[in-house]
Amino acid sequence: MTGMETARWTPGHPLDLSLTIERCSRRGPNLLEAVSHGYLYRTTCGGAPYRIRQLPGGDIEVGAPYGLDAAVAESQYCLGETLPVEPLQEVAERVPAVADQLRRTPGSRPSINSAVTESLVSSICSQQVNMRWSALTLGRLVERYGAPLELEGVRIWRFPEAERLAEADPEEIRAMQFSTRKSEYIVGLAKASAAGDLDGLEHDSSERVIKRITAIRGLGLWTAEWFLARSLARPDAIAAGDLGVRKVVSRYAANVDEVMPESDVRAAVESWGDGGNWAVHLLLERWTDDSVRQKRRKSRGASRGP
């Protein structure tokens, strides 16, 4: 293809790209990624467009008009290639639900987003709202302050530069149906990022990362721990205070009906070590799968009538 360089890499353990694409679609409209003709289109942290697809043998093919090496490296990272599989298997030996989900979807990987400002702004958008509303408001922000790109006729958007968001009027963001506080948090975060306050987080200890992130107004432990898990890909990172995480650990790991408090969840997953991040991802997927099956059963029962 004219102007397109390609390369491929072989996953070190099972990877099913279709599961990643399906998970993205469940979250609602997303200007930052697009799917067309079997390819997933996105941009690197530097804003360069690229595409990926899975070949019949399982390899991942990466195509980019420029910056191919960076696109390959980022695709590997974002598809969870750095997460170790042996600790996950150790957790699966002790937690039947993890083992079962691993058998059901052996190629399911956590989605990692290495772009610091984008990841943290997305977390602010997700605070106390459902995934679809979060995606909708994030899309409005991207469309207003980001930049559209085209690759092979497919439009994707580059996330706004921190400097651009730092200059935004919080009232203008609020008009996109953000709360006043979220609008202020987004601008404050962007200012901190533009000033270099978040540089080098990948080199810090997890404790230091939490301290630096929570020092920014509007960013608490929930955001910091999800950042460790879904941006820095720390294999042992678990957002134990997240309601969804508390639900799945309670049901599938502790086998209790009530939702355990955060302290009990932390105690329950403490021994999971470097398998924790991936194991929690699988349990969250299990919850979604079980919810879908339950809805289908109810639907079939209602269609049959009395």
N, C-alpha and C positions, 0 to 999 in steps of 0.2 A: 504494500500500500504506500503510495507516495507520501513522503514526509513522516512516515510512522516507523519507529524502531521497535523491535520486539525482543523479548527474552522470556525465558521460562525458568521456574524453580520447582523442585520436588519437595512437597511437605514431608517433614520428618516423621509424622504420624497422621492418622486419618484426618482429612479435611473435606468437608462438603460445603462448597461455596454457596450452593442453593439455600442452605439453612441460614447463612448469614444474610442473603438477599431477602429471604422471607421474613426474618426478624426485623430488618430495616423497614419493610413495607408495613408491618404491624404497627409501627410507631406513628404512622401517618405521613403526610406530605413532607418531602425532604428535598430542598433545593440543592443541597450539598452533594447529593448522590443521585444517579439516574441509572436505570436499567434499560438496555435496548439491544435486541438481537443477541441475547445471551451474554452480553458484556455488562459489567458494573463500572460505571464512570464516576470518577471522583477527582480531587486535586490533592497534591502533596501539601505538607505544612508550608512549603514555600509558595504555594499557589499555582503550581504547574499541573495541567490536566493530564490524566492517564486513564487507562482502562484495564480491566482484568477479566479473565474468564477461566473456567476450568476445562482442561482438555480431557478427552475420553479416558486417558490413562491415569488421571488424577493430578497431573502437573498443573501449575498455575501459570498462565501466559500473561505477561504484562506488556502493554503497548503504550508508547509515549512519543510525541513529536520531538521532545527534547528532554534532557534530564532523566534518561532511562534508568541509570544506576540508582538514583534517589527514589524513583518510583518503585523499583524492585524491592529495595530495602524497606520502604514504607509499607508496601503491600504485605511483606512477610511479618512485619511488626504488628500491623493492624489486624491481621488474621490470626494472631495469637501464636505465631511460630516460636516465640521466645519462652512460652510457658512450658515448664517441665512436665512430662507425662507420668513419670514414675511415682512422684508423690500423689498424683491424682489416683493412680491405681491402688495405692496404699489406703487412701480414704475409701475407695470403692469396696475394698475387702472388708471394711468395718461398717459401712453405711449401705445397706441393700438398695435404697432408692437411687443412690449415685451410680451404683453398678448397673441397675436396671436401665436408667436413662442413658448410660454410656453404651449399653447394648442396643438400645433403640436408635440412638443417634450418635454413632461413633465419630462422626465428622463434625460435631457441633463444637465450635470454639467461641470463647468470649470475644466480642468486638472491642478492639482497642483504638482509642483516638489519641494520637501523640501530640496534637496541636493544643498547647496549654491554654491560650485565651479562649479558643473555641470550646474546649472541653469544660472549662469553668463557667463560661456564659451559658452553655447548655444546661449545666447543673442548676444555675439560678433560674432558668426558664422552667425547670422541672420541679422546683420547690412547691409542694402542696397542691399540685395539679396532676391530671392524668397525662399519659404519654402523648395522646393526640393533641390536646390543647398546648402542651409544651412544644410539640413539633410545629403547630400552627403559628404560635407567637415567635418562635425562633426563626421560622421562614420569613415572617414580616420584617424582622430585624435584618436578616441577611439580604433581603431584596432591597431594603432601604439603604443600607450602608456597605454592602458587599459589591462584588463585580461579576457580571455574567461572562462565561467563557463558552466556546463551542469546540467540540471535538467530534469530527465526522458527522456534523449536523446535529449532535446531541448537546443540549444546553445544560451546563452545570454552573454552580456559583462558587466563587471563591469567598471564604469567610472574611468579614470585614477586618481590616488591619486594626491593631490595638489603638494606634494613633488616631484613626478615624472615629472609632467609638469613644475615645477619650474626649473628643471635641463635641460629641453629641449633646443636645439639650435633653435632659431627663424628661421634660414635659413632652417632647416629640416622641420619645420612646413610650411614655405613658399612654399616648394617644393610640398606640398599637394594641391596647388592652393589657398592658402590663400594669401591675400595681405601682403606686408611687415608690415604695421601698425597692421593688425589683428594678425599676428604672434607675434609681440612684445607685443600687448595687452594681449594675452593669457598667455604668459610667465610671464608678470608683474602681472597679476591677480593671477596666481598660486603662485607666490612668496608671495604676500600679504596674500593669504589664508593660506599658509603653515606657515607664521609667526604669525598667529592668529589675523590678522588685521580685519577679518570678523567674528570673534567669537561673539556670543550673539546677533546677529542682531534681532532675534525673540523677544527679550525683549525690544528693543528700540522703541521709537516713530517713526512714519512714517517719520517725518521731520529729525530725527537723522539718520534713515536708508538711506535716500536720500543723506544726507551730507557725510556719510561714504563711500557709494558706488561711488559717483561722485568724491571723492577725489582720486580714482584710475584711472590712465591714460587709456583713451579709453572707460570709462564708464560714460555715461551722464544721463540726466534726463529720457530719453526714457527707458534706461536699468533699472534704479532705480525704476521707476513706474511699469514696467512690473514685476520686482522682487517682489514688494509689492503685486501685484495682483496674480501672478502665482507661487510664491515660499512661501511667508509668508501668503498668503490667506487672506489679509486684505480685509474685505467685502466692504469697501468704496474706494478701490484703483482703479483708472482708468488712463491708459496711454493716456491722452488727446492729446498728441502731435503725437501719432502714426497715420500714414496716414489712415490705415484701420479703426481705431476708429473714426477718424474725418469723414470719409465717411459714416459710419453707423449712427452716431449720427446726421449728417446733413440730411441724407435721411429719416431715420425712426423716429427720435425724433423731429427734427426741421422742417421736411417736406420741405426742400429746395433742389434744384437741384445742386447748386454749393457746393463745399467742403468748409466748414467754417474754418476760422483760429482757431488755438489752443485756443486762449483766449475766443472765442465765444463758443467753445465746452465745455470748463471748466464751463462757465456760464450756459450752457444748462443742464449739469449733476450735478450741485452743490447741488441741492435739492434731489438727488437720495440717498444720504447717504449710509447706509450699504447695500443697494440693488444694488449699482452701479457696482461692480465687476461682479456679476452674470448677471445683465441686459445687460452689454456690451458684455459678452460672447454670450448671446442669439441673440443679434443683429448681431454679426459677423457670427453666424451660419445661421441666416436668410439671410444675404448677400450671403453666399455660396450656400444655397438652391435656392435662386432666380436666381443666376448665372447659376446653373446646369439646372434649368427648362428653362431658356432662351435659353441655348445652344441646349437643346432637341427640343424646338419649331423650332429653326432655322434649325436644322438637318432634322426634319420632312418636313419642307417647301422645303428645297433643294432637298430631295429625291422625292418629288412629281413632281418637275420640273415645267416648264412653262405651 
